[in-house]
Structures are given as structure tokens and as C-alpha cells.
Amino acid sequence: MRLSCIIYTAITLTLFNNVVLYASGTPERTPIWNHTWTDRLKQDLFVKYDKFARPTQHFNTTVVNFDITILYADVDDFKSTVTVNGWASHVWTDEKLKWDPAKYGNLQHIHVGNHEVWQPDVLLYHSLYFSSSGTAGTVEHYGDTACIIYHDGRVLWVPPAQFVGLCELDLRLWPFDTQICNMTFGSWTYHGEQIDMQLGKSHMERMYVKNAAWKLVGLSKSREAVVYACCPDPYINLNFEMTLKRNSALYCSVLLMPAAAIVFLILVTFWLPPQSEIKISVAACTVLIIAVFLAYFGLKVPLTANPPLIVCFFSGCLCLVTISLILSILVINMSKRTYCKPLPRNIRLCLLSWPGKLLGLSDLINVIESRRPMPGQELRGKLTEESTTNSTSNISDDGDRQNIISPTKNTTQLEWILAGTAIDRIAFALFCLILAIMAIVCIS
């Protein structure tokens, strides 16, 4: 009896103290839960929620609307990849996350973490980087952002994303090329009877940020069902085909103007005098300039089976300037050596007739014709030499013959100069044709 009285007295005192505190305005002990409608709703929705199970019956299909809003795109020539920064929009219906707004303070939607709900495993099929750790269905390029859940079970998830996909590049027209890169998205494990992928809507024109290197000129979307050899059920793929054009305004000044200067240097060597050794200096400098540009191309363009046409153009110019260097050495040797052997008769007659005039050698032909000895000139020279007195005995017979031969020898050397100049003019015409063909091929 004594123990019962003590317990009764303690309970009475406790109740009396609570009444006194309430009357004096002192609040009660703070509850563990903040009893907001959002907290009650989340507690009811996620108390037995399994985020790894598809939120519908196994015989039903979950429709996922997927789309990308592209903000930035760039292409890596060496890795053959395209990098896309943007927003990846996912919309689906979760049958387990429905509620009556009237029972929860007319609450229409709530925000939850993306790791709290089931997510479709939509991946970029030919992505360069995949996540090797983390929750199933997570990929490195998706940002960690919250989802919006509506009372009808609709879930909206728009994370910022960076997709790095493989792209087959055609660099033949570099740096004036246009690349077409295809990104294919789809569920990695669920086939079309379980997850039906549908295309959404994006605003590419309004959201795309201009890139200094690439311009997005087109974006096409398509949906297809693909049956793989491993599985009988079709998988739904969403294809995003991007058309990217390289901004080549700077390359026009960096590459085209030097190319024109190189062509001029190659051709100008054929118009220098055949005896001028400057021809070798100009050709050697041109070789060095082209070598510098080829080294630059090695840093800017990957080593592919089909090199860019502009690289082929500069390589062709290197071959041509090497040939012109060899021709210059040959022409200088022909023009500066003192030849005793005359030019072959057939070549001399050809150069002194209309082919030589067609090559623009009329002035040199006239000089040779004026210095050619007339008939009987050599005989008169001999008679004059025999009639001279012995007072000129310091001039030997060899000297007399040398004086007689000198005019003929000078004419012979002029003929060899004529032949060297003809080689320069023919090479100039041939090189002009070859360079024109190379330029047309590169431009087309």
C-alpha cells in the first residue's frame, strides 16, 4: 500500500506541473517530427518504397519521355569524340508515388533527391566514359539534382549532363569540314515491353551557346526498335544526329594566304635569270617554310588513313619545290659552264624557230642570230691573220686560233643559256598546271 501511494503521488505531481507550465505559456517538449504535410507525405510514400524495382506491374510498360537540350558541343579530332553539355530531360510515371492532394493539405508536388526514387537506366550507348561504381543505372555524365514528383505519379528529372560520345570523323576537308555525329540513347537492361522510350521536346535554337570552334547547324531526332542477337525482345533507341560545322575563318588567314605565297615562291624561281644563284636560295627557303607548316599539321591533325587534302597540297608543294631546286641547279650549271661542245642541232633548230618564240625567248634568239658568223667570215679572218707582220710575234698561233674561235664559243654558250631558259619556261607552265589541279582538288 505504501508503494502504491508513492507512485500515485508522483503521477499527480507530474500532471500538476504540466498544467502549470501550459498555463504560464511555456511550450511543450519539441516533437521529433516537424509535422508538415510534405513530411507526412514523404513518410507515407517512402516507408516501404523500393527504388531498385520498376514502379509498376511486370506486365505493364513504363513510358519514359527523354530529350536533350544542347548548350555546348565540341569535337576532339585526336580522340574522335564529341562532347555535349546540356540538360537531359526524363519524364515517367511512378505508380507507387501517387497521392490524393486533399488528404495532404492540397499538396500538388514535392521535391526529392534523385537517389530516393527509381530512375530509368537511360545511357549513351557509345559513351567514352562509364561509371565503374555507384548505384545501378548511374552514369558519370548525369548531375546529382533533385526530382519533382507530382500527385498523379509523374516524375520529372532534368539533370545537367555531359555526354562524351564516339564519333566517326571525316577530316579530308579539314579545316573546312562539317562533321555528323550520332548519339544513341536507350535503356541498358529493359527492353521495349518494359520501358518504352519516347522523344520529348527541346529548344536547341534558344539555348545553344555559340562555340568559337564549332557551330551546331542541325539536329535531327529519330526513334527505332532494334532487335539484338542476344535477346528476342526489341530495345527502343533514341538517335540524336548533330551536324557540326567548324569555324574556319581564322584558318583562311593562317593557311590559305601562306599557301598562296608558297605557290608564288615555287613559280617565281623559273622567272629568275638562268645564271642567278638566287634560284637555289629561294627554293631552299620555300622548303623550310613548307616543312614548318607540315610540322604544324602534325600537331593539329591526327594521323589518319585519309589525311586532309590541305596536308596533301602542302606535301605536293614540297615535292614540287624539291624538283624545282634540282632543275635550278641543272639550269645554273648549263648557263654558267663554258661549253666547247655545241648544243645538239635538232634542239638548237627547235629553240631558234617558233617553239622558242612561243616560250617567250625572242630577245635571246635575236641576240644569238646577230652574233652568228656570216659565210666567209672565218676565211677573211684567217687571211687577215696571215698578212700580219712579225712585229706581233708575241701572239702565238694558238692565240690566233683562240681569237678566231671566241665568237663561235660565245654563241655556243648563249645557245646553252637559251636551252636553260627554255627548261625554266616549260617547267613554269607544267608547274602551273599541276598546282591548279591540286588547288581544284582541295577546294572541291
ChimeraX attribute file (.defattr): number of C-alpha atoms within 10 A of each C-alpha:
attribute: neighborCount
match mode: 1-to-1
recipient: residues
	/A:1	5
	/A:2	6
	/A:3	8
	/A:4	8
	/A:5	9
	/A:6	10
	/A:7	10
	/A:8	10
	/A:9	11
	/A:10	11
	/A:11	10
	/A:12	10
	/A:13	11
	/A:14	11
	/A:15	10
	/A:16	11
	/A:17	11
	/A:18	13
	/A:19	11
	/A:20	12
	/A:21	12
	/A:22	11
	/A:23	10
	/A:24	9
	/A:25	8
	/A:26	10
	/A:27	9
	/A:28	9
	/A:29	6
	/A:30	7
	/A:31	7
	/A:32	6
	/A:33	8
	/A:34	10
	/A:35	9
	/A:36	10
	/A:37	15
	/A:38	16
	/A:39	14
	/A:40	13
	/A:41	20
	/A:42	14
	/A:43	11
	/A:44	13
	/A:45	14
	/A:46	14
	/A:47	9
	/A:48	9
	/A:49	15
	/A:50	13
	/A:51	14
	/A:52	14
	/A:53	12
	/A:54	20
	/A:55	21
	/A:56	14
	/A:57	11
	/A:58	11
	/A:59	8
	/A:60	12
	/A:61	16
	/A:62	23
	/A:63	18
	/A:64	22
	/A:65	17
	/A:66	22
	/A:67	21
	/A:68	22
	/A:69	22
	/A:70	23
	/A:71	20
	/A:72	18
	/A:73	23
	/A:74	19
	/A:75	22
	/A:76	14
	/A:77	16
	/A:78	13
	/A:79	13
	/A:80	15
	/A:81	20
	/A:82	26
	/A:83	17
	/A:84	21
	/A:85	20
	/A:86	20
	/A:87	20
	/A:88	20
	/A:89	21
	/A:90	22
	/A:91	22
	/A:92	21
	/A:93	20
	/A:94	21
	/A:95	15
	/A:96	16
	/A:97	21
	/A:98	15
	/A:99	19
	/A:100	13
	/A:101	16
	/A:102	9
	/A:103	10
	/A:104	15
	/A:105	12
	/A:106	11
	/A:107	16
	/A:108	14
	/A:109	17
	/A:110	15
	/A:111	14
	/A:112	14
	/A:113	12
	/A:114	17
	/A:115	14
	/A:116	14
	/A:117	19
	/A:118	17
	/A:119	24
	/A:120	23
	/A:121	17
	/A:122	21
	/A:123	19
	/A:124	23
	/A:125	16
	/A:126	16
	/A:127	20
	/A:128	14
	/A:129	14
	/A:130	15
	/A:131	12
	/A:132	10
	/A:133	9
	/A:134	9
	/A:135	10
	/A:136	12
	/A:137	16
	/A:138	20
	/A:139	21
	/A:140	15
	/A:141	20
	/A:142	16
	/A:143	16
	/A:144	15
	/A:145	13
	/A:146	16
	/A:147	22
	/A:148	17
	/A:149	23
	/A:150	20
	/A:151	16
	/A:152	17
	/A:153	18
	/A:154	16
	/A:155	23
	/A:156	18
	/A:157	20
	/A:158	22
	/A:159	19
	/A:160	18
	/A:161	21
	/A:162	20
	/A:163	24
	/A:164	23
	/A:165	21
	/A:166	21
	/A:167	21
	/A:168	14
	/A:169	19
	/A:170	17
	/A:171	19
	/A:172	17
	/A:173	16
	/A:174	18
	/A:175	21
	/A:176	17
	/A:177	16
	/A:178	20
	/A:179	19
	/A:180	16
	/A:181	20
	/A:182	20
	/A:183	22
	/A:184	18
	/A:185	22
	/A:186	25
	/A:187	23
	/A:188	15
	/A:189	13
	/A:190	19
	/A:191	21
	/A:192	21
	/A:193	16
	/A:194	20
	/A:195	23
	/A:196	20
	/A:197	26
	/A:198	19
	/A:199	18
	/A:200	14
	/A:201	11
	/A:202	16
	/A:203	11
	/A:204	16
	/A:205	14
	/A:206	10
	/A:207	13
	/A:208	17
	/A:209	15
	/A:210	12
	/A:211	14
	/A:212	10
	/A:213	15
	/A:214	19
	/A:215	19
	/A:216	22
	/A:217	11
	/A:218	13
	/A:219	16
	/A:220	10
	/A:221	15
	/A:222	12
	/A:223	16
	/A:224	13
	/A:225	15
	/A:226	14
	/A:227	14
	/A:228	10
	/A:229	7
	/A:230	6
	/A:231	9
	/A:232	10
	/A:233	16
	/A:234	15
	/A:235	23
	/A:236	23
	/A:237	24
	/A:238	21
	/A:239	18
	/A:240	18
	/A:241	16
	/A:242	19
	/A:243	17
	/A:244	22
	/A:245	18
	/A:246	19
	/A:247	16
	/A:248	16
	/A:249	11
	/A:250	11
	/A:251	13
	/A:252	13
	/A:253	11
	/A:254	12
	/A:255	13
	/A:256	13
	/A:257	11
	/A:258	15
	/A:259	20
	/A:260	11
	/A:261	11
	/A:262	22
	/A:263	19
	/A:264	12
	/A:265	17
	/A:266	27
	/A:267	22
	/A:268	14
	/A:269	24
	/A:270	24
	/A:271	12
	/A:272	15
	/A:273	17
	/A:274	27
	/A:275	19
	/A:276	15
	/A:277	13
	/A:278	14
	/A:279	25
	/A:280	18
	/A:281	13
	/A:282	16
	/A:283	26
	/A:284	15
	/A:285	14
	/A:286	23
	/A:287	20
	/A:288	12
	/A:289	14
	/A:290	20
	/A:291	15
	/A:292	12
	/A:293	18
	/A:294	18
	/A:295	10
	/A:296	11
	/A:297	16
	/A:298	12
	/A:299	11
	/A:300	12
	/A:301	16
	/A:302	16
	/A:303	12
	/A:304	11
	/A:305	6
	/A:306	10
	/A:307	16
	/A:308	22
	/A:309	20
	/A:310	24
	/A:311	19
	/A:312	16
	/A:313	17
	/A:314	20
	/A:315	16
	/A:316	16
	/A:317	23
	/A:318	22
	/A:319	13
	/A:320	20
	/A:321	26
	/A:322	17
	/A:323	14
	/A:324	24
	/A:325	22
	/A:326	13
	/A:327	20
	/A:328	26
	/A:329	16
	/A:330	14
	/A:331	25
	/A:332	20
	/A:333	16
	/A:334	21
	/A:335	23
	/A:336	15
	/A:337	12
	/A:338	13
	/A:339	16
	/A:340	11
	/A:341	10
	/A:342	14
	/A:343	17
	/A:344	10
	/A:345	9
	/A:346	8
	/A:347	11
	/A:348	16
	/A:349	13
	/A:350	12
	/A:351	21
	/A:352	19
	/A:353	13
	/A:354	13
	/A:355	13
	/A:356	21
	/A:357	15
	/A:358	11
	/A:359	16
	/A:360	14
	/A:361	20
	/A:362	16
	/A:363	10
	/A:364	18
	/A:365	18
	/A:366	11
	/A:367	13
	/A:368	18
	/A:369	12
	/A:370	11
	/A:371	13
	/A:372	13
	/A:373	12
	/A:374	8
	/A:375	8
	/A:376	9
	/A:377	10
	/A:378	13
	/A:379	11
	/A:380	11
	/A:381	14
	/A:382	14
	/A:383	10
	/A:384	10
	/A:385	14
	/A:386	10
	/A:387	8
	/A:388	10
	/A:389	8
	/A:390	8
	/A:391	7
	/A:392	8
	/A:393	9
	/A:394	8
	/A:395	10
	/A:396	10
	/A:397	11
	/A:398	9
	/A:399	11
	/A:400	14
	/A:401	13
	/A:402	12
	/A:403	12
	/A:404	17
	/A:405	12
	/A:406	11
	/A:407	13
	/A:408	16
	/A:409	17
	/A:410	16
	/A:411	19
	/A:412	20
	/A:413	22
	/A:414	21
	/A:415	26
	/A:416	24
	/A:417	23
	/A:418	24
	/A:419	22
	/A:420	23
	/A:421	27
	/A:422	21
	/A:423	18
	/A:424	24
	/A:425	20
	/A:426	14
	/A:427	17
	/A:428	19
	/A:429	13
	/A:430	12
	/A:431	20
	/A:432	15
	/A:433	12
	/A:434	14
	/A:435	18
	/A:436	13
	/A:437	12
	/A:438	18
	/A:439	15
	/A:440	9
	/A:441	12
	/A:442	17
	/A:443	11
	/A:444	7
